[in-house]
Amino acid sequence: MSREPAGYAEPVSSQRDPHLVTPAGKPRARAVGLKYRGTPGPHNAITDVPGVEVGYVTRIEGDSVRTGVTAIHPRGRRDPGDPLAAGFFSLNGNGEMTGVTWIEESGTMQGPIAITNTHAVGIAHAGIIAWMRQFHPGLTDVWLLPVAAETWDGYLNDINGHHIDEAHVIRALQAAAGDQPDEGSVGGGTRMNCYQFKGGNGTSSRLVGYAGTAYTVGVFLQANFGRRSDLTLNGIYLGEELAGDNPMAGVPVIAPPGAGSVIAVVATDAPLFPSQCKALARRVSLGLARTGTIGSHSSGDIFLAVSTANPGGFTGGDPLGRGAEGYDRLTFIPWGKINPFFEAVVQATEEAVANALIANEDMTGRDGHRSPAFPRHRLAEILRR
């Protein structure tokens, strides 16, 4: 470990500036001196978007269980049935996000989102349906196409051990709240690596003014991607200086550097068309690129964007065509005015990656595999130079 540089100290939980620490007292990117453009919301998190709730179940047991579930309610637990404008984008398709064919077809989605490990994505899908049937049974009378996504956690976790079941998914969905969510090794991000450091969950938000209204754009990532040799933060190339202590580089039968995947969820209360949501989802790619990734062939980089505006705007979605004939009407930001929202996605994505890295510690898991924490003190020294 390097000497702690003068003028830098780890934030503690008593210093509860949410821009600097997580609810568990872990440091965030701004606490170590990283600087980002744009104005974040009160929590600098996806939950700054009104109505959005995030919940976790984390499983760390014995030597081999390092996994969990993340739940996101775009409209909150009490109103999952009102469809949202939605769009998705796959930067690289070596991954899974269920429900996206219907999003592509209809431009809408409804219900919560669950993110977990690769071999539990089917359980997450089934768990959403089980939760909806228990708490909103009228919404499952015909069919439901939930959004469940994954990244691979087999380096530290016994991924084939069936350590996630429907009850864990239901608990995560019920635990969701609109407060600042924790980051790092929690929920679905428990085992994940990012740039071959300990990774996991990261989030950030930006405020965008339009026509006298302050809107929020929030980004949530499950970050499990990137080669150490590409790492860049705040425009500073770190890949060479931080190349040491990389246990993943010497482990056989592990996916090549850069593999693993990243799932991004973008939410905003700005009124958008489905095609505009898809355009926001594409901009996640640019925020990730600012941190150095090339979008590895072995990584599933899949992004979803939703607008929580226009409540009740999609009334004609009954798959059986029931109900009286009529028209739906949507308010939306003109295409010519959408650039500030693109900028917000790029900025929040870049910071969310850094938060996932900074809010972490070493973790050891199955077969003694170790994932090292990002060296925060060394980064502080580099920034000072």
N, C-alpha and C positions, 0 to 999 in steps of 0.2 A: 504494500500500500504506500502511496506517495504521501509526503508530508502535507498536512492541511495548510493551504495557503493563507497568508495574512488577509484579514478582511472578509473571510468566508466562513460561515458556520452552518451546519445542517439546521434547517427549520425544525421547530418542535411544535407539537400539537397545540401548545398554548398560544402560538402565533397563528391564529386562525384566519389569516387572509386566504380566502379560497383560491386566489390566483397563484399563491405560493405553495400551498400544502393541500393534500387530499383530506377527506374527513378522518382518515386513520393517522394523520400527521406525517405522511410521507411527502418528500419534496416533489414539486412539479418543476417544469422546465424553467420558468421565470425565476425560481429560487436560486438557481446556479448561475444566473447572469445571462441566460439566453433572452434575446429580444425579438419580438414579433410585431408586425404591422397590424393595423386595424384595432377596433375597439371591442373587447370581449364583453359578454354579458356578466351578470353578477357572480355566477359560479364558473364562468369560462368553461361551460359544459353543454352537452346536448339538452340537458334538462332546463336550460334557460329558455328554450322554446316552450311557450305556455302549453300545458297539458301533457308534455312528454314525461314519461316515467321510466326509470331504469331499476332493475332488481338483479340480484345475484344469488346463486348457490355455489359455494366453493367446497371442493373435496380434496383435502390433503391428509392422507392417512398412510401409515406405515412407510415402506420404502418405495412403493411403486404407484400409488394413487395420487395423481396431480392433475386434476381436471375440474370441470364445473359447467355451469350454464349461466348465460346472460340473457335477460329478458328486457325487451324494450316495448313499451306501449306508446305508440305515436299519439293517440287520443286519450290516454289514461285507461286505467283498469275498468272504469265505469262506462265507457262509451266506445267499445271496440267495433261496433257494427256499422258505423258511419264510414263509407268508403272514402279514401283519400286519393287525390291525384298522385301518381307514382310513376317512376321510371327507373330502369336499371341499366348498368353498363358493365360489361366484362372486359377488363384490360387483358387478362389472360385466363383461360377457362379451365385450368387444372384444379377445379374446386367445385363446390356445390352451394347453390342457394335455391331452395324450392320455391315454387309459386311464381317464378319469373315469366313463364310462358303466358300465364293469365295477365300479368302486369303488362307484358308486351302487347297482348291482344286488346285489353280493355283500357289500359292507361290508369288502372286503379288497383288498390289493394285494401283489405280490411283485416282487422284483428292485430294481435301482437306479433312481435318478431322474436325469435330465439336464436342464439349463437352458441355453439358448443364445439366439441372435437369431431373429427372427420367420421369416425365410426359410430357416433351417437346422433348424427343428423336426422336419421329416421325416427329415433326416440324423441327428439326435440319436436319434430313435426307432429307426431302422435300426441305428445304432451300438450301442445297448444290446443289440439282438438279436444283433449280430455278436460283442459281448463275451461274452454269455451262451453263445453257441454255441461260442466258443473255450475258455472257462474252466469252463463248467458245461453241457456239451452235453446232459445228460439232462433239463434243464429246458426245452429247446426242442423236444422230440420231438413234441409236439402243437401247442401255440400259446403265444404270449406277448403280453400287452398292456402294453407298457412305459408308464411315465409320463415324458413329455418335454414341457417347457414353454418359453415364449419371452417376451421383451420386445423391442421394436423398437429397433434400433441404427443406423438409416439416416442420422442427422444427422452422425455422425463416421465411420461405416464404409461401405464399398462393399458394401451389403447384398446386391446382386444378383451379386456377384463369385464366389460359391461358394467362399468361403475356409474353410469348415468341411467336412470329410469324415469318413467313418466312422473313419479312423485317429486323428483328433483326439479323437473321443468315446472310443475305446478307451483312448487314452493318459490321458485325464482319469480314467476309471474305474479304471485301474491305478495312478494316482498318488494315489488317495484314502488318507487316513490319519486317525487319531483325534486328532491333535494340534490345537492352535489353528489354525484356517484364517486365511489372509490376508483382508483386506477391501479395499473400494474397487474400483479398476479392474483386476480380475483375472477370469479365466475368462469365464463368460457375461456378467458385469457390466462387461467391459472398456470398452465404449463408452457405458454408460448415463448418463442425467442424472436428478437428483432435485431437485425444486423449482427447475429450471433452473440448478442448479449441477452440477458433476461428481458423478455418483452411482455406483451399482454394487452391490457386495455388502456386506451388513451382517448381523451375527449377534449374538445375546445369549441368555442362559439364566437360569433362576430355579430355586432349590431349594424344594421343597414337602414338608413333613412330613405323613405320614398314618399312623396306626396304628403308630407307632414306627419307620417306614421313611422315609428321605429319598429322595424322587423328584426327577427333573430334568425340566424343560420347556425345550426349546431351540427357537429360531426362527431361520430363515435366510431372508433376503430378497434377491431381485434387484430393486433399486429403480430405477425408471425412470419416475417419476410426479411429479405435483404442479406447481401454479402458484407462481411466486415470491411472488405477492401473498398467498398463504395461509399461508406458512411460519410455524410456531410450534414452539419448542423449550422444554422445561421450563415450559410454560404462558406463555412470553413471546412475544408477537406480534412477528415480525421482518420481515414482508413489506415494510413501508414503509422501514425503516431500511436494509435490504439490497437495495433495489430496483435499485440501479445495477449496471453491468457485467453486462448480460443480453443477450449476443449472440443468443440464440435468439429473442428478442422481435422482431428485425428481419429474420429470414431468411424469404423467401417460399417457398411450396410446402412448408412444414414443418407437421406436425400442430399443431393449436391448443394453447395453453398448458394443461397438465394431462394431455396425452395421453402415451402411451408404455408404460404398464402396470407392474404389480408382481406378481411371483410370490413366494409365501410357502410355506415348508415348516416345519411344526411337528412336532417329534418329542418323545416322552416315554417313559420306562420305566415310568410308572404304568399299571396294568392298566385298560383302558377298553373299553367296547363300541364298535362302529362308529358308532352314533348319537352317542356322546359325543365321538368324534373329530371328527365333523362339527360338533358344538357348539363344540369348541375352534377349529376352522378359522374359524368365524364370528367369533370374538372377535378375530381379526387385524384386522378392520375397525375395532374400537374403538381398538386401538393406533395404527393409521395415522391415525385421526381426531384423535388427540391431537397429531399433528404438523401438522395443518391441512388435509389433503386433503378434497375433497368427493366423491371417487370419480367422476372425470370420465367423461362418456359415451364419450370417445375413448380410454379407458384400459382395458386388460384386467387386472382385479384378481382374481386367482384363487389360492385358498389350499388347501393340502392338509395334513391332520394325520394322523399315524400313531402307534400305540402298539407299542413293541417288546416289551411284556410278553406273557405267555401263549405262550412258544415251544412250537410243536407243537400249539397250540390249535385250529387250523383244519386238520383232516385230511381233511375230506370235499370238498375242492375239485377233485378230479379231474373234468375236464369230460366224460369218457367214463363216469363212474359206476363205475369199477373199484374193486376192493377189497371187503373184508367190510363188512357193515352194522354200524353202531355209533353212538356219540354223541360229539360234541365238548363240551367243558366250558371255560368261561371264568371267571376271577376278574375282578371289576371294582369300581371305586370306586362306592359308592352315589351315586345322583343327588343326594341331599340333602347330600352332602359335597364336591361337585365345584367349588364356587365358588373355592377357593384356586387351582385349576388354571386356571380362566378368568382370574383375576387375573394369574397368571404369564404367560399368553400376551399379555395386554394390555401388561404392563410390558416384557416382552422384545421385543415388536414395536416399541414406541415407541423403545427404546434402539437396536435394530438399525438403524432408519432414521437415527438420529443418527450411528451408527458408519459407515454407508455414506457419509454426507456428509463427516464429519470426516477419514476416512482417505483423502484424495484430494488431487490436485494438478491444475493446468490440463492440458487435453489439446486438441490441435489435430488435425483429421483431414481427411476428404475435402472438396474444394472450399474448403479453408482455414477450414472451420467450427471454431469454438473453444468449448469448454465450460469456464467458469472454476471454479477451486477455491472451496470454501466459505471465506469469510474468517475463519479461526479466531481471529486476533488481535482482530478487531473484535468477535467474539462474546464473547471474554474481557472486553473493555472493557464491553460491555453487561451482562454478568453481574455485574461489579463494581459497576456503577451500581445 
